[in-house]
Amino acid sequence: MSQPRLYSPTTGVQDREAFRTLLARLGIDSSITTDANGEQTVALDRAGMEQLAAWFAGQGDTAQADAIQRALDA
């Protein structure tokens, strides 16, 4: 049985602490914040987003890297 994905575009981060652990292993700072709907979410600053995009690109996942870059450019 495969493990659930940490993130999907339609449902967001599934396991916030596992995602934050992954980010920490990559040397990316993150925090938990509350969004406009009152839901807790993982927050990254611009530098963290750029690091995450670079990591995805390095893994060959250009779709994720491109999506992050589009969000940063918006």
CHARMM internal coordinates of N, CA and C (Angstrom, degrees):
IC EDIT
DIST 1 N 1 CA 1.4477
DIST 1 CA 1 C 1.5314
ANGL 1 N 1 CA 1 C 108.22
DIST 1 C 2 N 1.3093
ANGL 1 CA 1 C 2 N 117.08
DIHE 1 N 1 CA 1 C 2 N 132.98
DIST 2 N 2 CA 1.4615
ANGL 1 C 2 N 2 CA 120.87
DIHE 1 CA 1 C 2 N 2 CA -179.33
DIST 2 CA 2 C 1.5254
ANGL 2 N 2 CA 2 C 109.57
DIHE 1 C 2 N 2 CA 2 C -83.24
DIST 2 C 3 N 1.3237
ANGL 2 CA 2 C 3 N 114.70
DIHE 2 N 2 CA 2 C 3 N 153.08
DIST 3 N 3 CA 1.4563
ANGL 2 C 3 N 3 CA 120.11
DIHE 2 CA 2 C 3 N 3 CA 177.59
DIST 3 CA 3 C 1.5214
ANGL 3 N 3 CA 3 C 109.58
DIHE 2 C 3 N 3 CA 3 C -75.82
DIST 3 C 4 N 1.3312
ANGL 3 CA 3 C 4 N 117.08
DIHE 3 N 3 CA 3 C 4 N 149.42
DIST 4 N 4 CA 1.4605
ANGL 3 C 4 N 4 CA 118.54
DIHE 3 CA 3 C 4 N 4 CA 176.24
DIST 4 CA 4 C 1.5168
ANGL 4 N 4 CA 4 C 110.29
DIHE 3 C 4 N 4 CA 4 C -65.76
DIST 4 C 5 N 1.3125
ANGL 4 CA 4 C 5 N 115.96
DIHE 4 N 4 CA 4 C 5 N 150.45
DIST 5 N 5 CA 1.4583
ANGL 4 C 5 N 5 CA 121.01
DIHE 4 CA 4 C 5 N 5 CA 177.66
DIST 5 CA 5 C 1.5169
ANGL 5 N 5 CA 5 C 109.49
DIHE 4 C 5 N 5 CA 5 C -69.20
DIST 5 C 6 N 1.3255
ANGL 5 CA 5 C 6 N 115.08
DIHE 5 N 5 CA 5 C 6 N 145.27
DIST 6 N 6 CA 1.4653
ANGL 5 C 6 N 6 CA 119.07
DIHE 5 CA 5 C 6 N 6 CA 177.79
DIST 6 CA 6 C 1.5161
ANGL 6 N 6 CA 6 C 111.87
DIHE 5 C 6 N 6 CA 6 C -70.98
DIST 6 C 7 N 1.3326
ANGL 6 CA 6 C 7 N 116.61
DIHE 6 N 6 CA 6 C 7 N -26.62
DIST 7 N 7 CA 1.4602
ANGL 6 C 7 N 7 CA 120.51
DIHE 6 CA 6 C 7 N 7 CA -174.82
DIST 7 CA 7 C 1.5181
ANGL 7 N 7 CA 7 C 109.38
DIHE 6 C 7 N 7 CA 7 C -147.41
DIST 7 C 8 N 1.3055
ANGL 7 CA 7 C 8 N 116.29
DIHE 7 N 7 CA 7 C 8 N 141.66
DIST 8 N 8 CA 1.4597
ANGL 7 C 8 N 8 CA 121.14
DIHE 7 CA 7 C 8 N 8 CA 168.23
DIST 8 CA 8 C 1.5180
ANGL 8 N 8 CA 8 C 107.21
DIHE 7 C 8 N 8 CA 8 C -140.95
DIST 8 C 9 N 1.3422
ANGL 8 CA 8 C 9 N 117.25
DIHE 8 N 8 CA 8 C 9 N 147.88
DIST 9 N 9 CA 1.4651
ANGL 8 C 9 N 9 CA 119.71
DIHE 8 CA 8 C 9 N 9 CA -176.85
DIST 9 CA 9 C 1.5269
ANGL 9 N 9 CA 9 C 113.76
DIHE 8 C 9 N 9 CA 9 C -59.24
DIST 9 C 10 N 1.3271
ANGL 9 CA 9 C 10 N 117.54
DIHE 9 N 9 CA 9 C 10 N -30.90
DIST 10 N 10 CA 1.4637
ANGL 9 C 10 N 10 CA 119.26
DIHE 9 CA 9 C 10 N 10 CA -176.18
DIST 10 CA 10 C 1.5162
ANGL 10 N 10 CA 10 C 113.39
DIHE 9 C 10 N 10 CA 10 C -84.33
DIST 10 C 11 N 1.3325
ANGL 10 CA 10 C 11 N 117.35
DIHE 10 N 10 CA 10 C 11 N -28.40
DIST 11 N 11 CA 1.4624
ANGL 10 C 11 N 11 CA 119.42
DIHE 10 CA 10 C 11 N 11 CA -175.91
DIST 11 CA 11 C 1.5152
ANGL 11 N 11 CA 11 C 113.59
DIHE 10 C 11 N 11 CA 11 C -116.85
DIST 11 C 12 N 1.3229
ANGL 11 CA 11 C 12 N 118.17
DIHE 11 N 11 CA 11 C 12 N -5.27
DIST 12 N 12 CA 1.4636
ANGL 11 C 12 N 12 CA 121.30
DIHE 11 CA 11 C 12 N 12 CA 178.92
DIST 12 CA 12 C 1.5130
ANGL 12 N 12 CA 12 C 112.09
DIHE 11 C 12 N 12 CA 12 C 74.94
DIST 12 C 13 N 1.3093
ANGL 12 CA 12 C 13 N 115.66
DIHE 12 N 12 CA 12 C 13 N -155.84
DIST 13 N 13 CA 1.4612
ANGL 12 C 13 N 13 CA 122.16
DIHE 12 CA 12 C 13 N 13 CA -178.67
DIST 13 CA 13 C 1.5243
ANGL 13 N 13 CA 13 C 108.58
DIHE 12 C 13 N 13 CA 13 C -74.16
DIST 13 C 14 N 1.3182
ANGL 13 CA 13 C 14 N 116.31
DIHE 13 N 13 CA 13 C 14 N 125.44
DIST 14 N 14 CA 1.4612
ANGL 13 C 14 N 14 CA 121.24
DIHE 13 CA 13 C 14 N 14 CA -178.63
DIST 14 CA 14 C 1.5222
ANGL 14 N 14 CA 14 C 112.40
DIHE 13 C 14 N 14 CA 14 C -84.51
DIST 14 C 15 N 1.3174
ANGL 14 CA 14 C 15 N 117.94
DIHE 14 N 14 CA 14 C 15 N -39.05
DIST 15 N 15 CA 1.4581
ANGL 14 C 15 N 15 CA 122.85
DIHE 14 CA 14 C 15 N 15 CA -178.32
DIST 15 CA 15 C 1.5216
ANGL 15 N 15 CA 15 C 107.14
DIHE 14 C 15 N 15 CA 15 C -129.49
DIST 15 C 16 N 1.3163
ANGL 15 CA 15 C 16 N 115.78
DIHE 15 N 15 CA 15 C 16 N 95.88
DIST 16 N 16 CA 1.4644
ANGL 15 C 16 N 16 CA 120.58
DIHE 15 CA 15 C 16 N 16 CA -173.48
DIST 16 CA 16 C 1.5241
ANGL 16 N 16 CA 16 C 112.50
DIHE 15 C 16 N 16 CA 16 C -58.02
DIST 16 C 17 N 1.3295
ANGL 16 CA 16 C 17 N 117.02
DIHE 16 N 16 CA 16 C 17 N -43.59
DIST 17 N 17 CA 1.4658
ANGL 16 C 17 N 17 CA 119.33
DIHE 16 CA 16 C 17 N 17 CA -177.48
DIST 17 CA 17 C 1.5268
ANGL 17 N 17 CA 17 C 111.31
DIHE 16 C 17 N 17 CA 17 C -69.00
DIST 17 C 18 N 1.3232
ANGL 17 CA 17 C 18 N 118.49
DIHE 17 N 17 CA 17 C 18 N -38.29
DIST 18 N 18 CA 1.4653
ANGL 17 C 18 N 18 CA 120.54
DIHE 17 CA 17 C 18 N 18 CA 176.93
DIST 18 CA 18 C 1.5259
ANGL 18 N 18 CA 18 C 110.26
DIHE 17 C 18 N 18 CA 18 C -65.16
DIST 18 C 19 N 1.3293
ANGL 18 CA 18 C 19 N 116.66
DIHE 18 N 18 CA 18 C 19 N -39.04
DIST 19 N 19 CA 1.4615
ANGL 18 C 19 N 19 CA 120.73
DIHE 18 CA 18 C 19 N 19 CA 178.07
DIST 19 CA 19 C 1.5265
ANGL 19 N 19 CA 19 C 110.20
DIHE 18 C 19 N 19 CA 19 C -65.29
DIST 19 C 20 N 1.3310
ANGL 19 CA 19 C 20 N 117.06
DIHE 19 N 19 CA 19 C 20 N -42.83
DIST 20 N 20 CA 1.4677
ANGL 19 C 20 N 20 CA 120.50
DIHE 19 CA 19 C 20 N 20 CA 178.69
DIST 20 CA 20 C 1.5235
ANGL 20 N 20 CA 20 C 110.74
DIHE 19 C 20 N 20 CA 20 C -65.31
DIST 20 C 21 N 1.3195
ANGL 20 CA 20 C 21 N 117.90
DIHE 20 N 20 CA 20 C 21 N -35.35
DIST 21 N 21 CA 1.4674
ANGL 20 C 21 N 21 CA 121.53
DIHE 20 CA 20 C 21 N 21 CA 176.47
DIST 21 CA 21 C 1.5155
ANGL 21 N 21 CA 21 C 109.85
DIHE 20 C 21 N 21 CA 21 C -63.49
DIST 21 C 22 N 1.3384
ANGL 21 CA 21 C 22 N 116.93
DIHE 21 N 21 CA 21 C 22 N -43.94
DIST 22 N 22 CA 1.4641
ANGL 21 C 22 N 22 CA 121.15
DIHE 21 CA 21 C 22 N 22 CA 177.19
DIST 22 CA 22 C 1.5313
ANGL 22 N 22 CA 22 C 109.89
DIHE 21 C 22 N 22 CA 22 C -60.46
DIST 22 C 23 N 1.3164
ANGL 22 CA 22 C 23 N 116.77
DIHE 22 N 22 CA 22 C 23 N -46.69
DIST 23 N 23 CA 1.4628
ANGL 22 C 23 N 23 CA 120.30
DIHE 22 CA 22 C 23 N 23 CA 179.75
DIST 23 CA 23 C 1.5274
ANGL 23 N 23 CA 23 C 110.87
DIHE 22 C 23 N 23 CA 23 C -59.88
DIST 23 C 24 N 1.3185
ANGL 23 CA 23 C 24 N 116.82
DIHE 23 N 23 CA 23 C 24 N -42.66
DIST 24 N 24 CA 1.4713
ANGL 23 C 24 N 24 CA 120.42
DIHE 23 CA 23 C 24 N 24 CA 179.78
DIST 24 CA 24 C 1.5267
ANGL 24 N 24 CA 24 C 110.51
DIHE 23 C 24 N 24 CA 24 C -62.96
DIST 24 C 25 N 1.3331
ANGL 24 CA 24 C 25 N 117.88
DIHE 24 N 24 CA 24 C 25 N -40.69
DIST 25 N 25 CA 1.4709
ANGL 24 C 25 N 25 CA 120.74
DIHE 24 CA 24 C 25 N 25 CA 177.23
DIST 25 CA 25 C 1.5189
ANGL 25 N 25 CA 25 C 111.18
DIHE 24 C 25 N 25 CA 25 C -61.74
DIST 25 C 26 N 1.3244
ANGL 25 CA 25 C 26 N 116.72
DIHE 25 N 25 CA 25 C 26 N -30.16
DIST 26 N 26 CA 1.4603
ANGL 25 C 26 N 26 CA 121.45
DIHE 25 CA 25 C 26 N 26 CA 178.85
DIST 26 CA 26 C 1.5287
ANGL 26 N 26 CA 26 C 111.88
DIHE 25 C 26 N 26 CA 26 C -86.04
DIST 26 C 27 N 1.3249
ANGL 26 CA 26 C 27 N 117.08
DIHE 26 N 26 CA 26 C 27 N -2.61
DIST 27 N 27 CA 1.4585
ANGL 26 C 27 N 27 CA 120.92
DIHE 26 CA 26 C 27 N 27 CA -179.50
DIST 27 CA 27 C 1.5160
ANGL 27 N 27 CA 27 C 113.91
DIHE 26 C 27 N 27 CA 27 C 78.85
DIST 27 C 28 N 1.3415
ANGL 27 CA 27 C 28 N 116.22
DIHE 27 N 27 CA 27 C 28 N 23.33
DIST 28 N 28 CA 1.4666
ANGL 27 C 28 N 28 CA 121.79
DIHE 27 CA 27 C 28 N 28 CA -178.24
DIST 28 CA 28 C 1.5263
ANGL 28 N 28 CA 28 C 108.92
DIHE 27 C 28 N 28 CA 28 C -105.07
DIST 28 C 29 N 1.3342
ANGL 28 CA 28 C 29 N 115.85
DIHE 28 N 28 CA 28 C 29 N 122.34
DIST 29 N 29 CA 1.4625
ANGL 28 C 29 N 29 CA 120.65
DIHE 28 CA 28 C 29 N 29 CA 178.00
DIST 29 CA 29 C 1.5252
ANGL 29 N 29 CA 29 C 110.51
DIHE 28 C 29 N 29 CA 29 C -73.55
DIST 29 C 30 N 1.3312
ANGL 29 CA 29 C 30 N 114.99
DIHE 29 N 29 CA 29 C 30 N 141.04
DIST 30 N 30 CA 1.4678
ANGL 29 C 30 N 30 CA 120.18
DIHE 29 CA 29 C 30 N 30 CA 177.08
DIST 30 CA 30 C 1.5221
ANGL 30 N 30 CA 30 C 108.44
DIHE 29 C 30 N 30 CA 30 C -146.17
DIST 30 C 31 N 1.3054
ANGL 30 CA 30 C 31 N 114.70
DIHE 30 N 30 CA 30 C 31 N 166.37
DIST 31 N 31 CA 1.4605
ANGL 30 C 31 N 31 CA 121.02
DIHE 30 CA 30 C 31 N 31 CA 176.09
DIST 31 CA 31 C 1.5230
ANGL 31 N 31 CA 31 C 108.05
DIHE 30 C 31 N 31 CA 31 C -145.59
DIST 31 C 32 N 1.3171
ANGL 31 CA 31 C 32 N 115.51
DIHE 31 N 31 CA 31 C 32 N 165.42
DIST 32 N 32 CA 1.4603
ANGL 31 C 32 N 32 CA 121.23
DIHE 31 CA 31 C 32 N 32 CA 174.17
DIST 32 CA 32 C 1.5219
ANGL 32 N 32 CA 32 C 106.81
DIHE 31 C 32 N 32 CA 32 C -100.63
DIST 32 C 33 N 1.3171
ANGL 32 CA 32 C 33 N 115.74
DIHE 32 N 32 CA 32 C 33 N 132.07
DIST 33 N 33 CA 1.4577
ANGL 32 C 33 N 33 CA 120.95
DIHE 32 CA 32 C 33 N 33 CA 179.01
DIST 33 CA 33 C 1.5288
ANGL 33 N 33 CA 33 C 108.39
DIHE 32 C 33 N 33 CA 33 C -135.39
DIST 33 C 34 N 1.2910
ANGL 33 CA 33 C 34 N 116.47
DIHE 33 N 33 CA 33 C 34 N 167.58
DIST 34 N 34 CA 1.4651
ANGL 33 C 34 N 34 CA 121.70
DIHE 33 CA 33 C 34 N 34 CA 177.99
DIST 34 CA 34 C 1.5179
ANGL 34 N 34 CA 34 C 108.24
DIHE 33 C 34 N 34 CA 34 C -105.45
DIST 34 C 35 N 1.3451
ANGL 34 CA 34 C 35 N 115.85
DIHE 34 N 34 CA 34 C 35 N 128.26
DIST 35 N 35 CA 1.4666
ANGL 34 C 35 N 35 CA 119.68
DIHE 34 CA 34 C 35 N 35 CA -178.33
DIST 35 CA 35 C 1.5266
ANGL 35 N 35 CA 35 C 110.78
DIHE 34 C 35 N 35 CA 35 C -84.25
DIST 35 C 36 N 1.3123
ANGL 35 CA 35 C 36 N 115.95
DIHE 35 N 35 CA 35 C 36 N -177.83
DIST 36 N 36 CA 1.4694
ANGL 35 C 36 N 36 CA 121.89
DIHE 35 CA 35 C 36 N 36 CA -176.01
DIST 36 CA 36 C 1.5260
ANGL 36 N 36 CA 36 C 112.53
DIHE 35 C 36 N 36 CA 36 C -62.84
DIST 36 C 37 N 1.3476
ANGL 36 CA 36 C 37 N 117.23
DIHE 36 N 36 CA 36 C 37 N -22.42
DIST 37 N 37 CA 1.4664
ANGL 36 C 37 N 37 CA 120.98
DIHE 36 CA 36 C 37 N 37 CA 179.67
DIST 37 CA 37 C 1.5226
ANGL 37 N 37 CA 37 C 112.26
DIHE 36 C 37 N 37 CA 37 C -92.29
DIST 37 C 38 N 1.3441
ANGL 37 CA 37 C 38 N 116.88
DIHE 37 N 37 CA 37 C 38 N 4.29
DIST 38 N 38 CA 1.4529
ANGL 37 C 38 N 38 CA 120.12
DIHE 37 CA 37 C 38 N 38 CA 179.65
DIST 38 CA 38 C 1.5209
ANGL 38 N 38 CA 38 C 113.89
DIHE 37 C 38 N 38 CA 38 C 84.19
DIST 38 C 39 N 1.3274
ANGL 38 CA 38 C 39 N 116.87
DIHE 38 N 38 CA 38 C 39 N 7.15
DIST 39 N 39 CA 1.4686
ANGL 38 C 39 N 39 CA 121.70
DIHE 38 CA 38 C 39 N 39 CA 179.47
DIST 39 CA 39 C 1.5196
ANGL 39 N 39 CA 39 C 110.02
DIHE 38 C 39 N 39 CA 39 C -91.09
DIST 39 C 40 N 1.3241
ANGL 39 CA 39 C 40 N 116.19
DIHE 39 N 39 CA 39 C 40 N 142.20
DIST 40 N 40 CA 1.4538
ANGL 39 C 40 N 40 CA 119.28
DIHE 39 CA 39 C 40 N 40 CA 174.86
DIST 40 CA 40 C 1.5256
ANGL 40 N 40 CA 40 C 109.62
DIHE 39 C 40 N 40 CA 40 C -77.28
DIST 40 C 41 N 1.3230
ANGL 40 CA 40 C 41 N 115.30
DIHE 40 N 40 CA 40 C 41 N 141.07
DIST 41 N 41 CA 1.4531
ANGL 40 C 41 N 41 CA 121.02
DIHE 40 CA 40 C 41 N 41 CA -178.75
DIST 41 CA 41 C 1.5221
ANGL 41 N 41 CA 41 C 109.54
DIHE 40 C 41 N 41 CA 41 C -144.26
DIST 41 C 42 N 1.3243
ANGL 41 CA 41 C 42 N 115.96
DIHE 41 N 41 CA 41 C 42 N 158.29
DIST 42 N 42 CA 1.4571
ANGL 41 C 42 N 42 CA 121.64
DIHE 41 CA 41 C 42 N 42 CA 177.11
DIST 42 CA 42 C 1.5252
ANGL 42 N 42 CA 42 C 107.87
DIHE 41 C 42 N 42 CA 42 C -84.35
DIST 42 C 43 N 1.3198
ANGL 42 CA 42 C 43 N 116.71
DIHE 42 N 42 CA 42 C 43 N 129.23
DIST 43 N 43 CA 1.4629
ANGL 42 C 43 N 43 CA 121.84
DIHE 42 CA 42 C 43 N 43 CA -178.71
DIST 43 CA 43 C 1.5241
ANGL 43 N 43 CA 43 C 110.30
DIHE 42 C 43 N 43 CA 43 C -113.44
DIST 43 C 44 N 1.3282
ANGL 43 CA 43 C 44 N 115.30
DIHE 43 N 43 CA 43 C 44 N 136.83
DIST 44 N 44 CA 1.4618
ANGL 43 C 44 N 44 CA 123.10
DIHE 43 CA 43 C 44 N 44 CA 175.11
DIST 44 CA 44 C 1.5150
ANGL 44 N 44 CA 44 C 107.62
DIHE 43 C 44 N 44 CA 44 C -125.97
DIST 44 C 45 N 1.3176
ANGL 44 CA 44 C 45 N 116.51
DIHE 44 N 44 CA 44 C 45 N 146.11
DIST 45 N 45 CA 1.4606
ANGL 44 C 45 N 45 CA 118.59
DIHE 44 CA 44 C 45 N 45 CA 172.78
DIST 45 CA 45 C 1.5292
ANGL 45 N 45 CA 45 C 108.40
DIHE 44 C 45 N 45 CA 45 C -81.99
DIST 45 C 46 N 1.3174
ANGL 45 CA 45 C 46 N 116.40
DIHE 45 N 45 CA 45 C 46 N 177.83
DIST 46 N 46 CA 1.4665
ANGL 45 C 46 N 46 CA 120.50
DIHE 45 CA 45 C 46 N 46 CA -176.71
DIST 46 CA 46 C 1.5205
ANGL 46 N 46 CA 46 C 111.89
DIHE 45 C 46 N 46 CA 46 C -58.36
DIST 46 C 47 N 1.3287
ANGL 46 CA 46 C 47 N 117.13
DIHE 46 N 46 CA 46 C 47 N -43.57
DIST 47 N 47 CA 1.4695
ANGL 46 C 47 N 47 CA 120.36
DIHE 46 CA 46 C 47 N 47 CA 179.74
DIST 47 CA 47 C 1.5289
ANGL 47 N 47 CA 47 C 110.71
DIHE 46 C 47 N 47 CA 47 C -60.96
DIST 47 C 48 N 1.3347
ANGL 47 CA 47 C 48 N 116.64
DIHE 47 N 47 CA 47 C 48 N -39.75
DIST 48 N 48 CA 1.4657
ANGL 47 C 48 N 48 CA 120.54
DIHE 47 CA 47 C 48 N 48 CA 177.95
DIST 48 CA 48 C 1.5208
ANGL 48 N 48 CA 48 C 111.91
DIHE 47 C 48 N 48 CA 48 C -64.67
DIST 48 C 49 N 1.3312
ANGL 48 CA 48 C 49 N 115.44
DIHE 48 N 48 CA 48 C 49 N -41.15
DIST 49 N 49 CA 1.4699
ANGL 48 C 49 N 49 CA 119.51
DIHE 48 CA 48 C 49 N 49 CA 177.51
DIST 49 CA 49 C 1.5263
ANGL 49 N 49 CA 49 C 110.73
DIHE 48 C 49 N 49 CA 49 C -63.45
DIST 49 C 50 N 1.3281
ANGL 49 CA 49 C 50 N 116.21
DIHE 49 N 49 CA 49 C 50 N -40.98
DIST 50 N 50 CA 1.4662
ANGL 49 C 50 N 50 CA 119.46
DIHE 49 CA 49 C 50 N 50 CA 178.29
DIST 50 CA 50 C 1.5237
ANGL 50 N 50 CA 50 C 111.15
DIHE 49 C 50 N 50 CA 50 C -64.32
DIST 50 C 51 N 1.3455
ANGL 50 CA 50 C 51 N 116.97
DIHE 50 N 50 CA 50 C 51 N -40.07
DIST 51 N 51 CA 1.4620
ANGL 50 C 51 N 51 CA 120.88
DIHE 50 CA 50 C 51 N 51 CA 176.85
DIST 51 CA 51 C 1.5232
ANGL 51 N 51 CA 51 C 110.71
DIHE 50 C 51 N 51 CA 51 C -63.38
DIST 51 C 52 N 1.3282
ANGL 51 CA 51 C 52 N 116.73
DIHE 51 N 51 CA 51 C 52 N -42.45
DIST 52 N 52 CA 1.4597
ANGL 51 C 52 N 52 CA 120.60
DIHE 51 CA 51 C 52 N 52 CA -179.62
DIST 52 CA 52 C 1.5272
ANGL 52 N 52 CA 52 C 110.72
DIHE 51 C 52 N 52 CA 52 C -65.33
DIST 52 C 53 N 1.3306
ANGL 52 CA 52 C 53 N 117.13
DIHE 52 N 52 CA 52 C 53 N -41.61
DIST 53 N 53 CA 1.4671
ANGL 52 C 53 N 53 CA 120.69
DIHE 52 CA 52 C 53 N 53 CA 177.23
DIST 53 CA 53 C 1.5239
ANGL 53 N 53 CA 53 C 110.29
DIHE 52 C 53 N 53 CA 53 C -61.20
DIST 53 C 54 N 1.3311
ANGL 53 CA 53 C 54 N 116.80
DIHE 53 N 53 CA 53 C 54 N -42.18
DIST 54 N 54 CA 1.4658
ANGL 53 C 54 N 54 CA 120.38
DIHE 53 CA 53 C 54 N 54 CA 179.13
DIST 54 CA 54 C 1.5197
ANGL 54 N 54 CA 54 C 110.94
DIHE 53 C 54 N 54 CA 54 C -64.82
DIST 54 C 55 N 1.3295
ANGL 54 CA 54 C 55 N 117.35
DIHE 54 N 54 CA 54 C 55 N -37.93
DIST 55 N 55 CA 1.4605
ANGL 54 C 55 N 55 CA 120.19
DIHE 54 CA 54 C 55 N 55 CA 178.37
DIST 55 CA 55 C 1.5274
ANGL 55 N 55 CA 55 C 110.52
DIHE 54 C 55 N 55 CA 55 C -64.60
DIST 55 C 56 N 1.3361
ANGL 55 CA 55 C 56 N 116.67
DIHE 55 N 55 CA 55 C 56 N -46.58
DIST 56 N 56 CA 1.4645
ANGL 55 C 56 N 56 CA 119.60
DIHE 55 CA 55 C 56 N 56 CA 177.80
DIST 56 CA 56 C 1.5255
ANGL 56 N 56 CA 56 C 110.61
DIHE 55 C 56 N 56 CA 56 C -58.67
DIST 56 C 57 N 1.3174
ANGL 56 CA 56 C 57 N 117.12
DIHE 56 N 56 CA 56 C 57 N -44.43
DIST 57 N 57 CA 1.4674
ANGL 56 C 57 N 57 CA 120.57
DIHE 56 CA 56 C 57 N 57 CA 179.49
DIST 57 CA 57 C 1.5251
ANGL 57 N 57 CA 57 C 110.23
DIHE 56 C 57 N 57 CA 57 C -60.90
DIST 57 C 58 N 1.3186
ANGL 57 CA 57 C 58 N 116.93
DIHE 57 N 57 CA 57 C 58 N -41.27
DIST 58 N 58 CA 1.4567
ANGL 57 C 58 N 58 CA 121.14
DIHE 57 CA 57 C 58 N 58 CA 178.52
DIST 58 CA 58 C 1.5157
ANGL 58 N 58 CA 58 C 113.39
DIHE 57 C 58 N 58 CA 58 C -65.06
DIST 58 C 59 N 1.3284
ANGL 58 CA 58 C 59 N 116.17
DIHE 58 N 58 CA 58 C 59 N -25.45
DIST 59 N 59 CA 1.4656
ANGL 58 C 59 N 59 CA 121.57
DIHE 58 CA 58 C 59 N 59 CA 177.46
DIST 59 CA 59 C 1.5248
ANGL 59 N 59 CA 59 C 111.77
DIHE 58 C 59 N 59 CA 59 C -86.82
DIST 59 C 60 N 1.3303
ANGL 59 CA 59 C 60 N 115.98
DIHE 59 N 59 CA 59 C 60 N -2.12
DIST 60 N 60 CA 1.4587
ANGL 59 C 60 N 60 CA 120.43
DIHE 59 CA 59 C 60 N 60 CA -179.26
DIST 60 CA 60 C 1.5151
ANGL 60 N 60 CA 60 C 114.02
DIHE 59 C 60 N 60 CA 60 C 86.14
DIST 60 C 61 N 1.3285
ANGL 60 CA 60 C 61 N 117.41
DIHE 60 N 60 CA 60 C 61 N 6.99
DIST 61 N 61 CA 1.4644
ANGL 60 C 61 N 61 CA 121.37
DIHE 60 CA 60 C 61 N 61 CA -179.91
DIST 61 CA 61 C 1.5296
ANGL 61 N 61 CA 61 C 108.59
DIHE 60 C 61 N 61 CA 61 C -94.88
DIST 61 C 62 N 1.3247
ANGL 61 CA 61 C 62 N 114.43
DIHE 61 N 61 CA 61 C 62 N 74.96
DIST 62 N 62 CA 1.4667
ANGL 61 C 62 N 62 CA 119.56
DIHE 61 CA 61 C 62 N 62 CA -176.97
DIST 62 CA 62 C 1.5255
ANGL 62 N 62 CA 62 C 112.20
DIHE 61 C 62 N 62 CA 62 C -67.98
DIST 62 C 63 N 1.3185
ANGL 62 CA 62 C 63 N 118.12
DIHE 62 N 62 CA 62 C 63 N -26.07
DIST 63 N 63 CA 1.4696
ANGL 62 C 63 N 63 CA 120.41
DIHE 62 CA 62 C 63 N 63 CA 178.80
DIST 63 CA 63 C 1.5247
ANGL 63 N 63 CA 63 C 110.15
DIHE 62 C 63 N 63 CA 63 C -62.30
DIST 63 C 64 N 1.3348
ANGL 63 CA 63 C 64 N 117.33
DIHE 63 N 63 CA 63 C 64 N -46.97
DIST 64 N 64 CA 1.4657
ANGL 63 C 64 N 64 CA 120.62
DIHE 63 CA 63 C 64 N 64 CA 178.88
DIST 64 CA 64 C 1.5224
ANGL 64 N 64 CA 64 C 110.59
DIHE 63 C 64 N 64 CA 64 C -66.83
DIST 64 C 65 N 1.3410
ANGL 64 CA 64 C 65 N 116.33
DIHE 64 N 64 CA 64 C 65 N -44.01
DIST 65 N 65 CA 1.4641
ANGL 64 C 65 N 65 CA 120.50
DIHE 64 CA 64 C 65 N 65 CA -179.89
DIST 65 CA 65 C 1.5339
ANGL 65 N 65 CA 65 C 110.25
DIHE 64 C 65 N 65 CA 65 C -59.99
DIST 65 C 66 N 1.3089
ANGL 65 CA 65 C 66 N 116.65
DIHE 65 N 65 CA 65 C 66 N -44.38
DIST 66 N 66 CA 1.4656
ANGL 65 C 66 N 66 CA 121.20
DIHE 65 CA 65 C 66 N 66 CA 179.13
DIST 66 CA 66 C 1.5181
ANGL 66 N 66 CA 66 C 111.97
DIHE 65 C 66 N 66 CA 66 C -64.89
DIST 66 C 67 N 1.3291
ANGL 66 CA 66 C 67 N 117.26
DIHE 66 N 66 CA 66 C 67 N -39.74
DIST 67 N 67 CA 1.4608
ANGL 66 C 67 N 67 CA 120.87
DIHE 66 CA 66 C 67 N 67 CA 179.83
DIST 67 CA 67 C 1.5312
ANGL 67 N 67 CA 67 C 110.46
DIHE 66 C 67 N 67 CA 67 C -63.52
DIST 67 C 68 N 1.3235
ANGL 67 CA 67 C 68 N 116.35
DIHE 67 N 67 CA 67 C 68 N -42.36
DIST 68 N 68 CA 1.4621
ANGL 67 C 68 N 68 CA 119.70
DIHE 67 CA 67 C 68 N 68 CA 177.40
DIST 68 CA 68 C 1.5215
ANGL 68 N 68 CA 68 C 110.35
DIHE 67 C 68 N 68 CA 68 C -63.44
DIST 68 C 69 N 1.3144
ANGL 68 CA 68 C 69 N 116.97
DIHE 68 N 68 CA 68 C 69 N -43.14
DIST 69 N 69 CA 1.4638
ANGL 68 C 69 N 69 CA 120.42
DIHE 68 CA 68 C 69 N 69 CA -179.35
DIST 69 CA 69 C 1.5241
ANGL 69 N 69 CA 69 C 111.13
DIHE 68 C 69 N 69 CA 69 C -63.48
DIST 69 C 70 N 1.3349
ANGL 69 CA 69 C 70 N 116.88
DIHE 69 N 69 CA 69 C 70 N -39.99
DIST 70 N 70 CA 1.4708
ANGL 69 C 70 N 70 CA 119.70
DIHE 69 CA 69 C 70 N 70 CA 177.13
DIST 70 CA 70 C 1.5285
ANGL 70 N 70 CA 70 C 110.67
DIHE 69 C 70 N 70 CA 70 C -61.87
DIST 70 C 71 N 1.3222
ANGL 70 CA 70 C 71 N 116.72
DIHE 70 N 70 CA 70 C 71 N -40.34
DIST 71 N 71 CA 1.4753
ANGL 70 C 71 N 71 CA 120.26
DIHE 70 CA 70 C 71 N 71 CA 178.51
DIST 71 CA 71 C 1.5237
ANGL 71 N 71 CA 71 C 110.18
DIHE 70 C 71 N 71 CA 71 C -64.67
DIST 71 C 72 N 1.3288
ANGL 71 CA 71 C 72 N 116.70
DIHE 71 N 71 CA 71 C 72 N -39.72
DIST 72 N 72 CA 1.4578
ANGL 71 C 72 N 72 CA 119.80
DIHE 71 CA 71 C 72 N 72 CA 179.27
DIST 72 CA 72 C 1.5306
ANGL 72 N 72 CA 72 C 111.73
DIHE 71 C 72 N 72 CA 72 C -67.96
DIST 72 C 73 N 1.3072
ANGL 72 CA 72 C 73 N 116.92
DIHE 72 N 72 CA 72 C 73 N -32.50
DIST 73 N 73 CA 1.4590
ANGL 72 C 73 N 73 CA 121.79
DIHE 72 CA 72 C 73 N 73 CA -178.31
DIST 73 CA 73 C 1.5310
ANGL 73 N 73 CA 73 C 113.30
DIHE 72 C 73 N 73 CA 73 C -80.77
DIST 73 C 74 N 1.3297
ANGL 73 CA 73 C 74 N 116.38
DIHE 73 N 73 CA 73 C 74 N -15.92
DIST 74 N 74 CA 1.4727
ANGL 73 C 74 N 74 CA 120.58
DIHE 73 CA 73 C 74 N 74 CA -176.16
DIST 74 CA 74 C 1.5072
ANGL 74 N 74 CA 74 C 112.50
DIHE 73 C 74 N 74 CA 74 C -70.60
END
COOR INIT
IC SEED 1 N 1 CA 1 C
IC BUILD
